[in-house]
Amino acid sequence: MSRLIAIRTCTLLLAILQAVPLFSAQSSPTHALLEKVILDTDIGDDIDDAFAVALALHSPELQILGITTTFGDTETRAKLLDRFLAEVGRPEIPVAAGAPSPPKSTLTQRRYAESGHFAKPSHPDAVAFLLQQIHRYPGQITLIAIGPLMNVGAAIDKDPATFRKLKRVIIMGGSIKRGYGDLGFGPPMPPQPEWNILNDIPSAQKLFAAGVPLFVMPLDATQLKLDEVKRAFLFSQGTPLTDALTLLYHQWGQETPTLFDPMTIAFLVNPSLCPVQPMHIRIDDKGFTRPEPGPPNAPIAPNAQVCLDSNPDSFFRFYLNRVAAP
């Protein structure tokens, strides 16, 4: 009798396991297994920030704790995110606004931000939000900074000890060996002060001296052109996400986007897309990001892991498959 009961029990358990898989490709990993991230962005000027946010939203490995806005009209940038997140079905993601600063660029996607019906009446302070989340999840948060570093510098000034409890910081910024327009073929372009570093040099200097694990995606590896064929494929998908990107792209008003910022997300999810090497980077008073190896007998300790090259084909296979997915 006991043997019969054991056989029936095993048969029942097998049936349950076959009917309800423990984990499938369609199920979501638990929050304990996800990479906790906060994005800091100047979305609304160039279009690559929107493409970066889109990739983050379609990366199931990430738990987006919030998105903060930086540089210029930060409140309008926050309203843009309110609408974008609502239209793609993610209105629960908090949006916080950094301190505004005098505008130095055109907010090309302002109409999108101001035409929606999803804007919140106000947004929490970005620096306070960032430090609060680090307190809540010490050693667990990756900060992805894809705009000028005003919020980063302010957080370091306000509470450097808490800032150092970040798991890591990934930035799009800098120009090590290649400047704007150097795509790896044709005449080489020398390093230049890159936009995100140039617009708040003191904050960038503070970040590189903060002692937090820092990963840098400079111009050398991020001048990735979304050409006409790739745009046509992406914009024809008809999903809420690709429709929102299509509208923002047309408001941007130019032809071929350079997807600088999405490489930060791609690197976090798949580091092989942008292999890094340790370097010591000094940011000078003109905004140049200068590598300093030091003398042979006394090398300088690295303060960043830097990606100096990437494969555009590999990146776009990864990016388009993700963002085009339903």
C-alpha positions in Angstrom: 0.0 0.0 0.0 2.8 2.4 0.9 4.5 1.7 -2.4 1.3 2.4 -4.3 0.8 5.7 -2.4 4.4 6.7 -3.2 3.9 6.0 -6.9 0.7 8.0 -7.0 2.4 10.9 -5.2 5.3 10.9 -7.7 2.8 10.8 -10.6 0.9 13.7 -9.2 4.0 15.8 -8.7 5.2 15.1 -12.2 1.9 16.2 -13.6 2.0 19.4 -11.6 5.6 20.2 -12.8 4.6 19.5 -16.4 1.5 21.7 -16.2 3.3 24.6 -14.4 6.9 25.1 -15.5 9.1 26.5 -12.8 10.5 29.2 -15.1 9.8 29.9 -18.8 11.1 32.4 -21.3 7.9 34.4 -20.9 8.0 34.7 -17.2 9.7 37.7 -15.5 12.6 37.2 -13.1 12.0 38.2 -9.6 13.1 41.7 -8.5 15.8 40.1 -6.3 17.6 39.0 -9.5 17.3 42.2 -11.5 19.8 45.0 -11.9 18.5 48.0 -10.1 19.1 51.1 -12.2 18.4 54.9 -12.2 18.7 56.8 -15.4 19.8 60.4 -15.4 19.0 62.0 -18.8 18.7 65.3 -20.7 16.0 63.8 -22.9 14.3 66.2 -25.3 17.2 67.8 -27.2 19.0 65.2 -29.2 17.0 62.1 -29.9 19.4 59.4 -28.6 18.2 59.7 -25.0 14.7 58.5 -26.0 16.3 55.5 -27.8 18.3 54.8 -24.7 15.2 54.9 -22.4 13.4 52.6 -24.9 16.2 50.0 -24.7 16.1 50.2 -20.9 12.3 49.6 -20.9 12.7 46.6 -23.1 15.5 45.0 -21.1 13.9 42.5 -18.7 17.2 42.2 -16.8 16.7 45.7 -15.4 14.5 47.1 -12.6 14.2 50.8 -13.3 13.9 52.5 -9.9 13.4 55.9 -11.5 14.5 58.4 -14.2 15.9 61.8 -13.3 16.2 64.8 -15.6 19.2 67.1 -15.9 20.4 70.2 -17.7 18.3 73.2 -18.9 14.5 72.9 -18.7 14.4 69.9 -16.4 10.7 70.1 -15.7 9.7 70.0 -19.3 12.0 67.0 -19.8 10.2 65.3 -16.9 6.8 66.0 -18.5 8.2 64.4 -21.7 9.1 61.3 -19.7 5.6 61.3 -18.0 4.0 61.0 -21.4 6.5 58.6 -22.9 6.2 56.2 -20.0 2.4 56.4 -19.9 2.1 55.7 -23.6 4.3 52.7 -23.5 2.5 51.3 -20.4 5.1 52.1 -17.7 3.5 55.0 -15.8 4.6 53.5 -12.5 8.3 54.4 -13.0 9.0 57.6 -10.9 10.3 60.7 -12.6 12.3 63.3 -10.7 13.5 66.7 -12.0 17.0 68.2 -11.4 17.6 71.8 -10.7 17.0 73.9 -13.9 19.9 75.7 -15.6 20.2 78.3 -18.3 19.3 76.6 -21.6 22.2 76.0 -24.0 20.3 73.9 -26.5 17.0 73.6 -28.2 14.4 71.3 -26.7 13.4 69.9 -30.0 10.7 67.6 -28.5 9.0 70.2 -26.4 5.6 69.8 -28.3 5.5 66.1 -27.4 6.1 67.0 -23.7 3.5 69.7 -23.7 0.8 68.0 -25.8 0.2 65.0 -23.6 -2.4 64.6 -20.9 -0.1 62.5 -18.6 2.1 65.2 -17.1 2.3 65.2 -13.3 1.7 68.5 -11.5 5.1 68.3 -9.9 8.2 66.1 -9.7 10.4 65.3 -6.7 13.9 66.7 -6.6 16.3 64.5 -8.6 19.3 64.7 -6.1 17.1 63.9 -3.1 15.5 61.0 -5.0 18.8 59.6 -6.0 20.3 59.7 -2.5 17.1 58.3 -1.0 17.2 55.3 -3.3 20.9 54.7 -2.5 20.0 54.7 1.2 17.3 52.2 0.5 19.5 49.9 -1.7 23.1 50.4 -0.6 25.6 48.8 -3.0 22.9 47.6 -5.4 22.1 50.6 -7.7 23.7 51.3 -11.1 23.4 54.9 -12.0 23.3 55.4 -15.8 24.2 59.1 -16.6 23.5 60.1 -20.3 23.4 63.8 -19.9 25.5 66.6 -18.4 26.4 65.7 -14.9 24.7 68.4 -12.8 22.7 65.9 -10.7 25.8 63.7 -10.1 27.9 66.6 -9.0 25.2 67.9 -6.7 24.7 64.5 -5.1 28.4 64.2 -4.5 28.4 67.7 -2.9 25.4 66.9 -0.7 26.3 63.5 0.6 29.6 62.0 -0.8 29.5 59.0 1.6 26.1 57.9 0.4 27.0 58.5 -3.3 29.9 56.1 -2.8 27.4 53.4 -1.9 26.4 53.1 -5.5 27.2 49.8 -7.1 28.6 51.6 -10.1 28.1 54.5 -12.5 28.0 54.1 -16.3 28.2 57.3 -18.3 28.1 58.3 -21.9 30.8 60.9 -22.0 34.3 61.8 -23.0 36.6 61.6 -26.1 39.8 59.6 -25.6 41.3 59.0 -29.0 38.5 59.9 -31.4 36.4 63.0 -31.7 33.1 63.8 -33.3 32.7 62.5 -36.8 35.4 59.8 -36.5 33.5 56.6 -37.3 36.6 54.5 -37.7 37.1 55.1 -41.4 38.2 58.2 -43.3 40.5 60.9 -41.9 40.9 60.5 -38.1 39.4 63.2 -35.9 41.4 64.1 -32.8 39.8 64.0 -29.3 37.4 66.9 -28.5 35.6 68.1 -25.4 32.5 66.0 -25.4 29.0 67.6 -24.8 28.1 65.8 -21.5 31.5 66.5 -19.9 31.8 70.0 -21.4 28.5 71.3 -20.0 29.5 70.6 -16.3 33.2 70.1 -16.1 33.4 70.5 -12.3 30.8 67.8 -11.8 32.6 65.5 -14.2 35.9 66.0 -12.3 34.1 65.2 -9.0 32.7 62.0 -10.5 36.1 60.7 -11.7 37.5 61.4 -8.2 34.6 60.0 -6.3 35.9 56.5 -5.8 32.8 54.8 -7.2 33.3 52.0 -9.9 33.0 54.0 -13.1 32.4 52.7 -16.6 32.8 55.2 -19.5 31.3 55.0 -23.0 33.1 57.8 -24.9 32.8 59.1 -28.5 35.3 56.4 -29.4 32.7 53.7 -29.1 29.3 55.4 -29.4 29.0 57.1 -32.8 26.4 54.5 -34.0 24.4 55.7 -36.9 20.7 54.6 -37.2 20.5 54.6 -41.0 17.4 54.6 -43.2 17.0 50.9 -43.4 17.2 50.4 -39.7 14.8 53.3 -39.0 12.3 51.9 -41.5 12.4 48.5 -39.8 12.0 49.9 -36.3 9.3 52.5 -37.1 7.2 50.0 -39.0 6.7 47.7 -36.0 3.6 49.6 -34.8 4.1 49.0 -31.1 3.4 51.7 -28.5 7.1 52.0 -27.9 8.2 52.3 -31.6 5.3 54.6 -32.3 6.4 57.0 -29.6 10.0 56.8 -30.9 8.7 57.6 -34.4 6.9 60.7 -33.2 9.8 61.9 -31.2 12.2 61.3 -34.1 10.1 63.5 -36.4 9.9 66.2 -33.8 13.7 66.1 -33.5 13.7 67.2 -37.1 16.9 65.8 -38.5 17.6 62.7 -40.6 20.1 60.2 -39.2 20.4 59.8 -35.4 23.6 58.9 -33.7 22.8 56.5 -30.9 25.5 57.6 -28.4 23.5 57.1 -25.2 22.0 53.6 -25.8 25.4 52.0 -25.5 25.3 52.6 -21.8 22.3 50.3 -21.5 23.6 47.8 -24.0 26.9 47.6 -22.1 25.1 46.9 -18.8 23.0 44.1 -20.2 25.7 42.7 -22.5 29.2 43.9 -21.6 30.7 42.1 -24.6 29.2 44.8 -26.9 31.7 47.4 -25.6 34.8 45.8 -24.0 36.4 48.0 -21.4 39.9 48.5 -20.2 41.2 50.2 -17.0 42.5 53.7 -17.5 43.2 56.8 -15.4 41.4 59.7 -16.9 42.0 63.4 -16.0 39.4 65.9 -17.0 41.1 69.2 -17.7 39.6 72.7 -17.4 38.6 72.7 -21.1 36.6 69.5 -20.8 39.1 67.2 -22.5 39.2 63.6 -21.1 42.9 62.9 -21.1 44.3 59.4 -20.4 47.3 59.5 -18.0 49.3 56.3 -17.8 51.9 57.8 -15.6 55.7 57.0 -15.7 56.6 53.4 -16.4 58.0 52.9 -12.9 55.1 54.6 -11.1 51.9 54.0 -13.1 48.8 55.9 -11.9 46.0 53.7 -10.5 43.0 53.6 -12.9 39.9 55.5 -12.0 37.6 54.2 -14.7 36.9 51.3 -17.1 36.7 52.7 -20.6 35.4 51.3 -23.9 37.5 52.5 -26.8 35.8 50.5 -29.6 32.6 48.7 -30.4 31.1 46.7 -33.3 28.2 48.6 -34.8 26.7 45.5 -36.5 26.7 43.6 -33.2 25.2 46.6 -31.4 22.3 47.1 -33.8 21.5 43.4 -34.0 21.1 43.6 -30.2 19.3 46.9 -30.1 16.8 46.4 -32.9 15.8 42.9 -31.8 15.1 44.2 -28.3 13.3 47.5 -29.1 11.2 46.0 -31.9 9.9 43.2 -29.8 6.2 43.4 -28.8 
